[in-house]
Amino acid sequence: MWTESDLGPGVSCLQSNTEPVDDQIYRMYHGTTKRAAEDIKDSGFQPSENGMLGCGVYLSRDLNKASRYPLDKPSKRVVIRVNVNVGRVKRIDKKHHPLQKTWHDKGYDTAWCPPKCGMVTSGLEEDCVWNPERITIIDVIPPSLQNTVQADPVKDKEYTMFYGTSKENAEKIKAHGICQSKGILGRGVYLSRDVEKAFNVPTHLPMHQRSVLRVKVNVGKVKRIDCQGDPLQKTWHDDGNDTAWCPPNCGMVRSGLEKDCVWDPRRITVIDVIRPN
């Protein structure tokens, strides 16, 4: 089962029920196998020669839709997360639509099947993008369980994490990088794999002034700090660790949500900014 860890409170399927607007950029997903995902990362997407909407790259703004593919290889599935500039969009909302497979010949860049229109068996929305150059790969999402953030981070693994800040500071960080601060775990960059935790920071700002940076982190060597007064609570880096981790509901964090402290900001790569809906 996949979870869309980057959704803020109240966001549903990245608004996949709304019609895409011409020339806008949207987050979309493409379900495939692990092996095919590596080929796509190396060489880019190749349009399907034929399909329900004709030639193009088939994607969806609904993660649930993408995570079902390929249908015949459930144990080998991954989902590629992408940004798409949709260009000019044609709505195809019924079978045997006059432009069902010829929309590109009429000057359209993307064909869109709305959810529950009778075109897709699952009832979920689907997009077909003619030109793969309109698609920018963000990363590959492996299947994960809802309680992923409950598990100890594994040494030298890369994780998606979140950093809560103000809108103004988010732009500065995108330009110049994240700096260390001080907190319950000493010096470091304070993050969380739980987006809810990040959205609750900074507490002094109203929600509409907050932003959350989504980042990739190579955690290196990890020290679990699960009680107040741990001998290495603020000296874990001196002991050769790269990241300190407070598990959820351990009594270290008032919210009960997990927290990570990364010593070296160079282990952190900013992906993008998400904002409260």
Secondary structure, DSSP 8 states (H G I E B T S, - for coil): ----TT--TT--GGGTTS---TT-EEEEEEEEEHHHHHHHHHH----BSSSTT-SBEEEBS-HHHHTT-STT-GGGEEEEEEEEE--SEEE--STT-TTTTTGGGGT-SEEEE-TTSSSSTT---EEEES-GGGEEEEEEE----TTGGGS---TT-EEEEEEEEEHHHHHHHHHH----EEETTEEEEEEBS-HHHHHT-STTS-GGGEEEEEEEEE--SEEE--STT-TTTTTGGGGT-SEEEE-TTSSSSTT---EEEES-GGGEEEEEEE---
